[in-house]
Amino acid sequence: MNCDCQIDHFSQTLLDSLKEKLKRFLLLITAIGPGLFLVGYNIGTGSITTMASAGASYGMTLSWAVMISCIFSYILIVTFGQYTLVTGQTAIQSFRSNFGTKTAQLVLWSLIISEMVSSIGVMAIVSEIIHEYSKLFSASRDGISTILITMVVGSLIVGMLFNSKYGLVEKILIVFVTIMGVSFLLTAMLVIEDPIQVLSGMLPSIPNEANAGLIVAGMLGTTMGGVLYIIRSTTVKEKNWNISNLKDEKKDAAVSAFLMLVLSLAIMAAAAGTLYPLGLEVDNAIDMVRLLEPLAGQFAITLFVGGLVAAGISSLFPHYLLVPMLLSDYRNQRLDLSTTQNRAIIIFYALLGLAVPIFGGRPVVVMIASQALALIVTPLVLFLMWIQINKKKDMGAHKAGLFKNILIGLITLFTLFVSIIGFLGFVNL
C-alpha cells in the first residue's frame, strides 16, 4: 500500500515537474515571438538557395560571411527595436514624422513592390518542390499539379490568417520555424559522412575566382534586406513592449540572429558534405532536392523537403501580412486582419502565387529580382534610422554613442555597396 502511494506521489511529482518545464518553455517562446517572426520571414526559399549553392560550390569556406551577416543583422535588429521601445514610434511612423510623407511613402512602396515579386517567387518554389517530391510516389511520374498545390497552400494560409490576431500568427510561425529547424539540422546530421572534413572547411577564405568579391557580398547581403528592420519595429510594437523591455528585446534579437546563423550553416553544411566533394553545383532549391535524393536516400530527402516547405510557408505568412502591417503602421493603427481591406490584400497576395504556375517563368530568377529590389531601399532605411538614433530629444540617454555610430555607419556603407551589386544584377537578368 505504501509502495503504491510512493509510486503515485513520484508520478505526480514528475508530472508537476514536466508541467512546470513546459510552462517555462512556452513563456520563453512567447517572449521571443518577434524574433521568430523574423526567422520565419528571413530563412525562406531564397536564403536556402543561396546557402545551398554556396555549400555545393565552395564547401564551408564562406561560412564566415554568414556569421558576419548575422552579426550585422543582430546589431540592426536591436537598433530598430530599441528605437521603437524608447520613442513609442515604429520606423515607418518615425520616417513620416521626421522626414515627411513622401519619404515614408517611398520606403513603403519600395517594400510593397519587392514583396509582391517575392511572394510570387516563394510560392513558385514551394509548389515546384512539392511537385518534384510527389513524383516519387506517382506511378506516371507526373506529380501533383503546381497550380493545384499553389491553390491548396494559398487557401490554407489565407484561412488561418482570416480573423487571426498577431499573437496567433506568432504561434503558427513557431510551429513552422520549429519544423524547419529540426528538418534541416537532422538532414545535415544524416547526410554528412565526414563531419571533420566539413568543419575543417570553415577556415575563412575567399574563392580564387574573378567575381569572388561579388560572391562574398551576395552572401553577406542575403540576410540584410531593409524590410527585416522595418518589420522588427512593427512587431515589437504589436507585442506591446515598452522601455522596460529593453533586455527582452536584446535577448529576442540574439535568439533571432542565432537561429538564422544555425539554420543557414546547417543548410550550407548539408550541401558541403554531399555535393561539394562530387563537384555538383546547385542553382536553386529544386536542384538540391534532385541531387540529394540518390545520395542521401528517401528518408533524408523527405526531411529536407519538409524543411523547405516549412521554410516557404513560414515566409509566406509574413509576406501576406506585410502590406496590412505596413499600412496599419503608416496610419498609426492597430493591425486588424478582419477588415475587408486587409482580407482583400491577403487574397491578392495569395493569388500572385499563381503567376509562375499559370504563365510560366523561372522561380529562381523571380527570387533574385525580389532580393535585388529589396536591397535597393536598404541603405536609405538604415541612413534614416542612423539620423534618428542620434536625436537627443527623442532618444535621451539611449542616444547612439561613438562606437555605435561607427558600427551603423560601416554597415550602412556596406549595404550601399551590396545594393549597387544587387541593382546591377537585376538590370542584367
C-alpha positions, 0 to 999 in steps of 0.5 A: 500500500505504501509502495503504491502511494510512493509510486503515485506521489513520484508520478505526480511529482514528475508530472508537476515537474514536466508541467512546470518545464513546459510552462517555462518553455512556452513563456520563453517562446512567447517572449521571443515571438518577434524574433521568430517572426523574423526567422520565419520571414528571413530563412525562406526559399531564397536564403536556402538557395543561396546557402545551398549553392554556396555549400555545393560550390565552395564547401564551408569556406564562406561560412564566415560571411554568414556569421558576419551577416548575422552579426550585422543583422543582430546589431540592426535588429536591436537598433530598430527595436530599441528605437521603437521601445524608447520613442513609442514610434515604429520606423515607418511612423518615425520616417513620416514624422521626421522626414515627411510623407513622401519619404515614408511613402517611398520606403513603403512602396519600395517594400510593397513592390519587392514583396509582391515579386517575392511572394510570387517567387516563394510560392513558385518554389514551394509548389515546384518542390512539392511537385518534384517530391510527389513524383516519387510516389506517382506511378506516371511520374507526373506529380501533383499539379503546381497550380493545384498545390499553389491553390491548396497552400494559398487557401490554407494560409489565407484561412488561418490568417482570416480573423487571426490576431498577431499573437496567433500568427506568432504561434503558427510561425513557431510551429513552422520555424520549429519544423524547419529547424529540426528538418534541416539540422537532422538532414545535415546530421544524416547526410554528412559522412565526414563531419571533420572534413566539413568543419575543417572547411570553415577556415575563412577564405575567399574563392580564387575566382574573378567575381569572388568579391561579388560572391562574398557580398551576395552572401553577406547581403542575403540576410540584410534586406531593409524590410527585416528592420522595418518589420522588427519595429512593427512587431515589437510594437504589436507585442506591446513592449515598452522601455522596460523591455529593453533586455527582452528585446536584446535577448529576442534579437540574439535568439533571432540572429542565432537561429538564422546563423544555425539554420543557414550553416546547417543548410550550407553544411548539408550541401558541403558534405554531399555535393561539394566533394562530387563537384555538383553545383546547385542553382536553386532549391529544386536542384538540391532536392534532385541531387540529394535524393540518390545520395542521401536516400528517401528518408533524408530527402523527405526531411529536407523537403519538409524543411523547405516547405516549412521554410516557404510557408513560414515566409509566406505568412509574413509576406501576406501580412506585410502590406496590412502591417505596413499600412496599419503602421503608416496610419498609426493603427492597430493591425486588424486582419478582419477588415475587408481591406486587409482580407482583400490584400491577403487574397491578392497576395495569395493569388500572385502565387499563381503567376509562375504556375499559370504563365510560366517563368523561372522561380529562381530568377523571380527570387533574385529580382525580389532580393535585388529590389529589396536591397535597393531601399536598404541603405536609405532605411538604415541612413534614416534610422542612423539620423534618428538614433542620434536625436537627443530629444527623442532618444535621451540617454539611449542616444547612439554613442561613438562606437555605435555610430561607427558600427551603423555607419560601416554597415550602412556603407556596406549595404550601399555597396551590396545594393549597387551589386544587387541593382546591377544584377537585376538590370542584367537578368 
